[in-house]
Amino acid sequence: MKRCVWLSVLALIAVGCSGGDAGKTAEGGGTTPTPESGKKLVVGFSQIGAESDWRTANTESIRSEAEKRGIDLKFADAQQKQENQIKAIKSFIAQGVDIIAFAPVVETGWEPVLREAKEAGIPVIVSDRRPDVPEDLYVTFIGSDFVKEGEMAGEWLVKKMGGTAKIAELTGTTGSAPANDRAKGFRNAIAATPGMEIVFTQTGDFTRAKGKEVMEALLKSPAGKEIKALYAHNDDMALGAIQAMEEAGVKPGEDIIIVSIDGVKAAFEAMVAGKLNCTVECNPLLGPFLFDAIEKMMKGEMMPKRIVVEDKMFDETQAAAELPNRKY
C-alpha cells in the first residue's frame, strides 16, 4: 500500500491534477488507496525534542489531533539529535507505517534516509522546519516563513531604536532552518540602516538555559557594556537572557530592548511585566494542518510543495489584551 501512496502522490504532482476520488488510478502507476477496512491509518512522527515551550505546544498539538482523528501515531523524541531522528525514520520504514512526518533538527543530511522511505513507498510530510533535499523526496512542507519572521523583528527594532543600536543576537540551533532564515531575514531588514549594527552573535540552541548562559558571559565582557538591543531567535532564549540581565542589575526591556520570536504565553507575560518589548508569532499548533494535509493526500488531492502558516507580531502595547488568547 505504501508504494501505491507514494507513486500516486508523485503522479498527481507531476500532472497537476486535483480532487481525485479515493481509489482512482493515477498516471505513473499505482492507485490512491484508503486504509484497509477496520484499520487505523498509521503515521510515524519524528519530533526534534522538548527544547522550548514552543516545542512542547507543537508536540501536544500533533498528539491531540492524531487522537481526535483516530490515527495511530508512532511518536519519537530525538532529544535534539539528528542521528536519533534518522534512526526513528528508519524504524518507521521497517515497521511499514503508512506515512512518515518529521520536523528536521537541521537542514542537511536527510537525503539518504528519505530516499529509503521513497524506495519503500512511504510518503513523507515535513513539518515546522524544511530539509535541504530534492523536492521529490517529500510531499509537502508545512510551516512558517522564518525569513519573514526575522524581517518583521528587524523592521520593528529599527523603528523602536530610531535607526541606531548596538545589537546582540542569540541564534537558534546551528544549521537549523529557523536559525538560518531568521538571521537572514533580520539582516535583510536592517541592511539599509547603517546605525543598526550586530556586534555579537552566538547560539543559544533555542533553550532558556543556554540563552541565560550566553547572556551572562556577554554582560561580563567589554562588548556587553555597549549592547542596547537583543534579538533572540526564540522566546525561550530571550527569557533566559532576561534572567541573566536581572541578576546582573540590568533592566531588561529598558536598558536593553528585546525582540524575540515564537509568541509563547511566557513571552506575553514578560511583555506585560515590562521585561520584553516585542515577539513575532510562530504558530506551533501544526497538528490540524498536518493531518488535514494527510487526509487530502489520502483522497488523491493535489498537494502544494509548501503550506505556509501565517504569523503575526505583537509588542508591549498589545500584550495585556492578547495574553488571555494565548493557547501555548
N, C-alpha and C positions, 0 to 999 in steps of 0.2 A: 504493500500500500504506500509505503514511504516514497519509493521511486516514482510511483504514479503522481503523487502530490507534487513532487519537485519538477518532474517533466511537464506537468500541466501548468504550473506556475510560470516556468520559463517560456513555454509556448504562448501563454496568454500575454506575457510581457513583450515577446517578440512581435506578435501580430497586432498588439494594441487593442485586443477585444475586451469587453467588459460585460458584467451582468450575466455570465453563463450560468446555466442551471446545474445543480449538483449532479454529478454522474455523466455529464456531457463529454463526449470525446473531443480532445483538443488537438490542434495541429502540432506535429512534432512527436506524437506518440503518447500513450498513456491516457488516463482519464482523471477527472477531478472528483475524487471519492468523498464519501462521508464516512464517519467512523462506523465500524461494524455494529449491527443492531445489538443494543443492550450493553455496549462497551463505551466507557468514557474515553474522551479524547485525552491523550497523554502528552503533556508538554514538559520538557526539561528546561529549567531556567537556571543559568549560572549568574549569581549576583556577585558584585565586587567585594562586598563586605558589610561592615556596620560602622564606617568611619565617622559618620556625622548624623545629626538629626535628620537631614535631608534623606540620607540613605535608608534610615530606619523607616521613615514615612513611605519611601519608594517600595521597600520590601513589603510593608503591610498592605499597600495598595494592590500589589501583584498577588499576594497570598489571598486576600479577602475577595478580590474579583474572581480569581480562579474557583474559589469555594462557592461563590454565589452562582457561578455558571455551571457548576457540576463538572469541572475539569480536573483531571488527576494531575496535579503539579508535582514534579520531581524538582526539589529546590536544593541548590548547592551554594554555600557561602565560601567564597575564595579567600577571605581574610586579606584582601588587597594584594594577592599574589597571582600573576599571570599563569604561572605553572599550575596552580590549583584550578584555574578556570579551564585550561587546556585538558587537564585530567578529567574534569567534570564533563566537558563536551564529549570526550572520547567515551566516557562511561554512558552518557546518554545514547550515543551511537550504538554501543554494544547492547544496551537494553532495548533498542529498537523503538524509541519514543516516536510519536507522530510528528512532533515539531520541536525544534530547539530554539530557545530565545536566550539572549545574554546581553549584559552590559559590560563591554570590554574595559578592563582597568587601564590599558594603554592602547595606542593606536596600531602599533606594528606587531608583527609576529603571529598573525592569525591565519594566514593563507593555507598552510599545510592542513591544519585540523578542520578548517571549513571546507577544504576540498574533500576530506574524508567524509564529511557529512553529506556533501553533494553526491559523492560516489555511492553512498548508502541510500540515496534517495530521500533524505530527510531535509525539508526546507528549514531555513534559518531566518529568524527575525532579530534585528538588532535594536536594543532599547537604550536610551539615555546617551551613550557615547558611541561614536562611529568608529569602525576599524578601517585601517588603510589597506583595503583589499579590492580586487576586481568586483564590480557590482553584480556580476552573475553568481557570486557566492552567497548572496543573501537576497531575501525577497523585498524587504523594506527596512528603513531605519526610522525609528520613532524617537523624537527628542526635540529639545530646544535649540535655538540658534545661538550658540555660545559666542560667536563673533559679535552678534548684535547685542548680547548681554554686556560684553566688555565695552562696546561703543556707548551704550546707554550710561554705564558707570562713569566712563571718561567724560562724556558730554556734561553730565550733572556736576562732576567735580570741577571742570573748567569754569562753569558758571558760579559755583559756590565759592571758589577761591579767587574769583576775579582774574583768572588767567595767570596767576603766579603761585607756585608752590613747589617745595622740595618733597618728593613723593617716595614713600616706601611701598613695596609691592610684596605681598605674601602670595606666592603662586601655589597652584594645586599640584597633584602628583606629577612628577616629571615624566613627560612623554604621553600624558593623557590628553584626549581631545579637548576637554574643557579648559585645562591649563594652557594648552597651545592657543586655542581660539580666544579665550578671554584675555590673554596677554596681547594677542594681535588686535582685537577689537578696541581695547583700551588705548593702545598706541595709535591706532587709526584716528581715534577721537581727539587726542591731544597733540597730534603731529603739527597742526597749524598754529599752535600756541607755544612759542619758544619758552615762555616763562614757566610752563609746566614740565618739570624735569624729574624723571625717575632716577633717584640716586642710590637706591638699594632694592635688590630683588633676591629673594630666597624662597625655596619651597617650604611650605608648612604642611604638605602632604594631605591637605584637606581636613586635618584633625585639630581639635581645640587645644590639645596638649602641646602639639608641635607649634601651633601658632603662638602660644604663650612663650614657649622656649625660645623661639626665634626673636620675638619682640623683646624679651628680657635681655638677650645678648645685644640687640641693636641699641637699646636705650642706654647701655653701659659703654657703648663705643662713641667716638667723636662724631660719627655720622648721625647718630641718634639725636644729637643736640639740634640739628638743623631740620629735622623732619617736621613738616606741617600738615601732611596728609598721608593717610594709609589707604591703599587699595588692596582688599583681600579677595581672592578668587572664590571664597565661600564664607558664609556667616560664621561657621564654627571656628575658623582660624581668626576671624575678626573678634569673636567673643573671647578667645584665648588671649589675643593681643590686648584687649580691654583689661583683662585681669592683670596682665603684666604692667600696663600703664598705671593702673591704680596703685599697685604695690610699689611702684617707683615714684609715686607722688605726681604723676602726670594726669591731667584731666582729659579722659577720652571724650571726644565729641566737642571739645572746646580748644584745648591746647593742640590736639591733633584731630583733624576732621577725618571721619572714617566712612568709606563706602565699601559695600561688600555685595555678594551675590548669593541668592537662594531664596530669601524671603521666608525663612522659618519663623515660627512663633517667638522663639527666644530673641531673635533679631528685632522684632517689633517691640518686645518688652524692653530691650535695651534702648530703642529709639524713644519710647515713652519716658524712660529714665534719663534721657539726655546724653547717653553714652555712645550711641551710634547715630549717624546722620542720614544714611540712605542705604537701602537694599534693593537690588534688582531681583525680581522674582524669577525662579527657575522651578516650574511646577514638577514636584516629584510624583504626583498621583497619576502614574502612567498605566496602571492596571487596566482601566477601561479602554484606553487607546490600544494597548497591546492585544487584548482579547477581542476587541472589535475587528482589528486587522486580521486576526486568526480566523474569525468567523467568516469574514469576507473572502479570505483566501480559500477556505474550505468550500465556499459556494461557487468558486471559479471566477470571482470578480477580479478585474484588473487592479493591481496594486501600484501606487506611485513608489518611486525609489526612496522618497523622503516624505515623512509626515511630520510637519513642524508644529510643535506645541507653542502657542503664543504666550508670551510673558509680559508682565507689567513692571513698573518701577514705583517705589514708594519712598518718600523721605520723611523726616521727622515731623513735618506739618500734617501728615496724613496718618501717622502711626496709631494714635489713640482710637480713631474712628475705624481703622481697618483691623485692629488687633482681635476683636471678637469674631471676625470672619475667618481667622486662620484655622485651618484644619490640620496643620502639621508644624 
